[in-house]
Every structure is written in structure tokens, then in C-alpha cells.
Amino acid sequence: NHGMTGNVQLTPVPAPINIQLTSTGPRGAHAERTGSIQLSPSEAIFGTLTTGDSKGVARIPVEMNGMVLYAVGAGVSNPSSSGPVTINIRRVRAGVGVDMLSTPITIDANEYDSSTAAAAVINAANAAVQTGDMLHFDVDAAGSGALGLVVSFSFEPA
């Protein structure tokens, strides 16, 4: 593993979710870097998925400073019966937001995971993160009846 991988659960939770991120190399022969991202209950999606910005928000910790987004994906616990679910990741730095994806993550109707849809495309100009950046998970299309959105993302050293 040459990067950090995180999974963000965007479902109801009774307390903040603490996501552990681990990296092994290439910063040293066996160097490890760990960090965490938290989501609070107010940032979780309750019930049926709806469109809107900031459906989930994650803060970039110091351990991920300077890393670059290299992979994304998403899944739902209950698929949309009509229409796709599309999600973009918006990086907000010092109050300025930019989309990290030029083609958003898509979960097709009647599917559970984005791996069966057209691949999301990472915008290389917006892929790097810094300590304190906020990643906002924007649901651009919610399909019909989709539930339990989970977004995954992976970072590696630049």
C-alpha cells in the first residue's frame, strides 16, 4: 500500500465516526503514517437519499498533508429503482470550493456499487489536499429510493 485509504459512511450514527487511515511507504523503507477523519451525526444521510451539497463532510488531518487523491468509489445499501446516484467530492480550502472530480462517481439504477458504472475521473488540478481542507460529499442525483450511501477515497503521496 502506497497511500491512505478511507471510507466515509454517510448513514445515521449515534456518535462521530472515526476513520483510521494507514500508509506504508514510499516515504521510508517501512514508514507508516496514520490519521483519522470524523463525521458527526449532523453530517450523515438519514432515510432516503436526496440531492444536495455537503451530505457528508470530512476534514483532512495533518498526516495527509500534501497527499493526492487517486481513487474513489461509492455504494448504497439499497439501490435506486430509477435513475442513477451521482456524487462529487468538493474540496474546500480557506472558504473556496473546487470539485475534485471532473466526472462524478456514478451508481447506476438497480446497482449497489459504482464499480459497475462508468468510472469517475479525478481532476488532477484539484487532487492535492492540505491540512485543514474540508471534503464535502455532494449528491448531484439521488435516483429513486436509494439508501445508505458509502463513499470511499484513496490518497497517495504526491
C-alpha positions in Angstrom: 0.0 0.0 0.0 1.5 3.3 -1.1 -1.3 5.6 0.1 -4.0 6.3 2.5 -7.4 4.9 2.1 -10.6 6.0 3.9 -14.2 5.0 3.8 -16.8 7.5 4.7 -20.1 6.1 6.0 -22.9 8.6 5.2 -25.6 6.8 7.2 -27.2 7.6 10.6 -24.8 7.1 13.5 -25.2 7.7 17.3 -21.8 9.3 17.7 -18.9 10.6 15.5 -17.4 8.0 13.2 -13.6 7.8 13.5 -12.0 6.5 10.3 -8.4 5.3 10.6 -6.1 5.9 7.7 -2.8 4.0 7.3 0.1 4.4 4.9 3.1 2.3 4.4 5.8 3.9 2.3 7.2 5.1 0.0 8.4 7.8 2.4 10.8 5.3 4.0 11.6 1.7 3.9 8.8 0.7 6.3 7.5 4.2 7.3 3.9 4.3 8.5 1.6 7.3 8.7 -1.8 7.1 10.3 -4.6 9.6 10.7 -8.3 9.9 11.1 -11.3 11.6 9.6 -14.5 12.2 11.6 -18.1 12.6 10.5 -20.6 13.8 13.0 -24.3 12.6 13.1 -25.4 16.0 11.7 -23.4 15.2 8.5 -25.0 11.8 8.0 -27.7 10.9 5.5 -30.9 9.8 7.2 -33.5 7.8 5.3 -33.9 8.0 1.6 -31.0 9.6 -0.3 -31.8 13.2 -1.6 -29.8 15.6 -3.7 -27.8 18.4 -2.1 -24.4 19.7 -1.2 -22.4 18.7 1.9 -24.3 15.5 2.6 -21.1 14.4 4.4 -18.0 16.4 5.4 -14.6 15.1 6.3 -11.5 17.2 7.5 -8.0 16.4 6.2 -5.7 15.7 9.1 -2.0 16.7 9.3 -0.9 13.1 8.4 -2.5 13.6 4.9 -0.9 17.0 4.2 0.4 17.1 0.6 -1.2 13.8 -0.5 -3.1 13.4 -3.7 -6.5 11.7 -4.4 -6.0 8.8 -6.7 -9.1 6.6 -6.4 -12.8 7.0 -5.5 -15.9 4.9 -5.3 -19.3 4.6 -3.7 -22.0 2.1 -2.8 -25.5 2.1 -1.4 -27.2 -0.4 0.8 -30.4 -0.1 -1.2 -30.2 0.8 -4.9 -32.1 3.4 -6.8 -35.1 1.8 -8.7 -35.0 4.6 -11.3 -32.2 6.9 -12.3 -28.5 7.0 -11.2 -27.0 8.2 -8.0 -24.1 10.7 -8.7 -21.7 12.1 -6.1 -18.9 14.7 -6.4 -16.2 15.4 -3.8 -15.7 19.1 -3.3 -12.5 20.3 -1.6 -12.9 23.5 0.4 -9.8 25.4 1.3 -9.9 28.8 3.0 -13.6 29.1 2.0 -13.0 28.3 -1.7 -14.5 25.1 -3.1 -13.4 23.2 -6.1 -14.7 19.8 -7.4 -12.1 17.1 -7.1 -13.8 15.0 -9.8 -14.3 16.2 -13.4 -16.6 13.2 -13.9 -18.6 12.4 -10.7 -19.0 9.0 -9.1 -22.0 7.2 -10.5 -24.1 4.3 -9.2 -26.5 3.1 -11.9 -30.1 2.4 -11.2 -30.6 -1.1 -9.8 -26.9 -1.4 -8.9 -25.3 -1.3 -5.4 -21.8 0.0 -6.3 -20.1 2.4 -8.6 -17.7 -0.3 -9.8 -20.4 -1.4 -12.3 -20.8 2.2 -13.8 -18.6 4.5 -15.9 -15.5 5.4 -13.9 -15.2 8.6 -12.1 -12.5 10.9 -13.3 -10.2 12.8 -10.8 -9.4 16.4 -11.7 -5.6 16.4 -11.3 -5.6 20.1 -10.8 -7.7 19.7 -7.7 -6.5 16.4 -6.4 -4.0 17.5 -3.7 -5.0 18.1 -0.1 -3.6 20.2 2.7 -4.1 20.0 6.5 -7.5 21.6 7.3 -9.1 21.1 3.9 -12.7 20.0 4.1 -14.0 17.4 1.7 -17.7 17.8 1.1 -19.7 15.0 -0.4 -22.3 16.5 -2.8 -25.1 14.3 -4.1 -25.9 15.6 -7.5 -28.5 13.0 -8.4 -30.2 10.7 -5.9 -32.1 8.3 -8.1 -35.3 6.9 -6.6 -35.3 5.0 -3.3 -31.5 4.8 -2.8 -30.4 4.3 0.8 -27.2 4.0 2.9 -24.6 5.9 0.8 -20.9 5.0 1.4 -18.1 6.9 -0.3 -14.6 5.6 -0.4 -11.5 7.5 -1.4 -7.7 6.8 -1.5 -4.8 9.2 -1.3 -1.1 8.7 -2.0 2.0 10.9 -1.5 2.4 13.4 -4.4 
